[in-house]
C-alpha cells in the first residue's frame, strides 16, 4: 500500500474523490465499486455493484484486489490465504446506517474474531 500517492502519480489518483470545499460530506456516495464474484467481500456486501464514499489519497498494491472504482483504482483487497483479511479504501463506518453491507463488514469481522 502506498501511504501517500507520490507527486509523480497521476493527478486523478492524488485527488480523486478527496473532500473539497464543495464536497466535504463523509457520507457522500462518490462512486460505485465493482466487487469480484466469489470474494469474501462480495459475500459480505451482498451485491456486485456497491456505492461508496471516497476520501482517500492512497492506493493499494500487492494484495488480492476484490473491489474496484470505475476508474480502475483498487478499492478493496483480501488476503490470499485462509486468514481473514479484508481491507477497504472507503469509510464504511460512515455508511452503516444506510448501506447494510457496510455494517456487515464490521459484524463479520467481529464474528470471525470471536470465533478464533
C-alpha beads as a LAMMPS data file, in Angstrom:
LAMMPS data file: protein, C-alpha beads

116 atoms
115 bonds

1 atom types
1 bond types

-500.0 500.0 xlo xhi
-500.0 500.0 ylo yhi
-500.0 500.0 zlo zhi

Masses

1 110.0

Atoms # bond

1 1 1 0.000 0.000 0.000
2 1 1 1.247 3.465 -0.797
3 1 1 0.824 5.603 2.302
4 1 1 0.501 8.710 0.156
5 1 1 0.464 8.911 -3.594
6 1 1 3.836 10.268 -4.778
7 1 1 3.899 13.658 -6.538
8 1 1 4.693 11.861 -9.788
9 1 1 1.456 9.828 -9.572
10 1 1 -1.416 10.579 -11.855
11 1 1 -3.182 13.709 -10.577
12 1 1 -6.531 11.863 -10.591
13 1 1 -5.110 9.323 -8.143
14 1 1 -3.849 12.051 -5.820
15 1 1 -7.129 13.970 -5.841
16 1 1 -9.966 11.706 -6.931
17 1 1 -12.859 11.875 -4.528
18 1 1 -10.963 13.802 -1.878
19 1 1 -13.093 16.220 0.139
20 1 1 -13.088 19.717 -1.259
21 1 1 -14.732 22.911 -0.012
22 1 1 -17.726 21.868 -2.143
23 1 1 -17.776 18.172 -1.168
24 1 1 -16.836 17.778 2.498
25 1 1 -19.532 15.302 3.487
26 1 1 -18.054 11.986 4.571
27 1 1 -21.299 10.157 3.777
28 1 1 -21.399 11.388 0.174
29 1 1 -21.525 8.372 -2.152
30 1 1 -18.810 9.408 -4.609
31 1 1 -18.921 6.390 -6.919
32 1 1 -19.781 2.725 -7.203
33 1 1 -17.309 -0.110 -6.760
34 1 1 -17.448 -3.440 -8.552
35 1 1 -16.892 -6.348 -6.175
36 1 1 -15.287 -9.509 -7.511
37 1 1 -17.557 -12.589 -7.629
38 1 1 -16.615 -15.325 -5.156
39 1 1 -14.717 -12.972 -2.836
40 1 1 -15.412 -12.661 0.884
41 1 1 -16.204 -9.019 0.335
42 1 1 -18.862 -9.892 -2.251
43 1 1 -20.406 -12.361 0.193
44 1 1 -20.421 -9.752 2.985
45 1 1 -21.621 -6.744 0.958
46 1 1 -24.144 -8.832 -0.942
47 1 1 -24.013 -7.004 -4.263
48 1 1 -21.745 -6.831 -7.302
49 1 1 -22.049 -3.039 -7.509
50 1 1 -21.932 -1.025 -4.263
51 1 1 -21.937 2.772 -3.798
52 1 1 -19.138 4.069 -1.529
53 1 1 -17.641 7.289 -0.265
54 1 1 -14.092 8.147 -1.362
55 1 1 -11.923 10.180 0.944
56 1 1 -8.512 8.594 0.433
57 1 1 -5.240 9.644 -1.107
58 1 1 -3.615 6.225 -1.118
59 1 1 -3.543 3.307 -3.498
60 1 1 -3.208 -0.420 -2.781
61 1 1 -0.947 -2.980 -4.399
62 1 1 0.425 -6.457 -3.656
63 1 1 -2.776 -7.988 -2.211
64 1 1 -5.690 -9.727 -3.939
65 1 1 -7.924 -6.926 -5.262
66 1 1 -11.643 -7.684 -4.966
67 1 1 -13.349 -4.289 -5.435
68 1 1 -12.686 -1.553 -7.989
69 1 1 -13.785 2.029 -8.670
70 1 1 -14.967 2.920 -12.183
71 1 1 -11.549 4.483 -12.907
72 1 1 -9.790 1.181 -12.139
73 1 1 -8.452 2.179 -8.709
74 1 1 -8.476 -0.768 -6.308
75 1 1 -10.975 -0.042 -3.501
76 1 1 -10.942 -3.356 -1.632
77 1 1 -8.493 -6.183 -1.110
78 1 1 -8.426 -9.549 0.610
79 1 1 -5.708 -11.833 1.899
80 1 1 -4.812 -14.690 -0.387
81 1 1 -4.730 -17.469 2.199
82 1 1 -7.228 -18.728 4.757
83 1 1 -6.504 -15.874 7.181
84 1 1 -9.373 -13.382 7.456
85 1 1 -8.044 -10.199 5.899
86 1 1 -10.281 -7.634 4.239
87 1 1 -9.280 -4.023 3.696
88 1 1 -11.200 -1.212 2.039
89 1 1 -10.230 2.274 0.900
90 1 1 -13.572 3.912 1.641
91 1 1 -15.029 4.667 5.079
92 1 1 -17.736 2.060 5.774
93 1 1 -18.182 3.359 9.336
94 1 1 -19.847 6.433 7.818
95 1 1 -22.314 4.328 5.798
96 1 1 -23.541 1.631 8.222
97 1 1 -26.935 3.261 8.774
98 1 1 -27.828 3.483 5.082
99 1 1 -25.866 0.623 3.460
100 1 1 -26.493 -2.776 5.151
101 1 1 -23.414 -4.343 3.541
102 1 1 -21.198 -1.796 5.279
103 1 1 -22.493 -2.866 8.697
104 1 1 -21.844 -6.495 7.715
105 1 1 -18.159 -5.674 7.151
106 1 1 -17.956 -4.954 10.890
107 1 1 -20.206 -7.740 12.178
108 1 1 -18.458 -10.354 10.052
109 1 1 -15.085 -9.174 11.348
110 1 1 -16.322 -9.281 14.950
111 1 1 -17.882 -12.733 14.483
112 1 1 -14.706 -14.097 12.898
113 1 1 -12.532 -12.565 15.616
114 1 1 -14.609 -14.003 18.443
115 1 1 -14.560 -17.468 16.870
116 1 1 -10.751 -17.531 16.667

Bonds

1 1 1 2
2 1 2 3
3 1 3 4
4 1 4 5
5 1 5 6
6 1 6 7
7 1 7 8
8 1 8 9
9 1 9 10
10 1 10 11
11 1 11 12
12 1 12 13
13 1 13 14
14 1 14 15
15 1 15 16
16 1 16 17
17 1 17 18
18 1 18 19
19 1 19 20
20 1 20 21
21 1 21 22
22 1 22 23
23 1 23 24
24 1 24 25
25 1 25 26
26 1 26 27
27 1 27 28
28 1 28 29
29 1 29 30
30 1 30 31
31 1 31 32
32 1 32 33
33 1 33 34
34 1 34 35
35 1 35 36
36 1 36 37
37 1 37 38
38 1 38 39
39 1 39 40
40 1 40 41
41 1 41 42
42 1 42 43
43 1 43 44
44 1 44 45
45 1 45 46
46 1 46 47
47 1 47 48
48 1 48 49
49 1 49 50
50 1 50 51
51 1 51 52
52 1 52 53
53 1 53 54
54 1 54 55
55 1 55 56
56 1 56 57
57 1 57 58
58 1 58 59
59 1 59 60
60 1 60 61
61 1 61 62
62 1 62 63
63 1 63 64
64 1 64 65
65 1 65 66
66 1 66 67
67 1 67 68
68 1 68 69
69 1 69 70
70 1 70 71
71 1 71 72
72 1 72 73
73 1 73 74
74 1 74 75
75 1 75 76
76 1 76 77
77 1 77 78
78 1 78 79
79 1 79 80
80 1 80 81
81 1 81 82
82 1 82 83
83 1 83 84
84 1 84 85
85 1 85 86
86 1 86 87
87 1 87 88
88 1 88 89
89 1 89 90
90 1 90 91
91 1 91 92
92 1 92 93
93 1 93 94
94 1 94 95
95 1 95 96
96 1 96 97
97 1 97 98
98 1 98 99
99 1 99 100
100 1 100 101
101 1 101 102
102 1 102 103
103 1 103 104
104 1 104 105
105 1 105 106
106 1 106 107
107 1 107 108
108 1 108 109
109 1 109 110
110 1 110 111
111 1 111 112
112 1 112 113
113 1 113 114
114 1 114 115
115 1 115 116
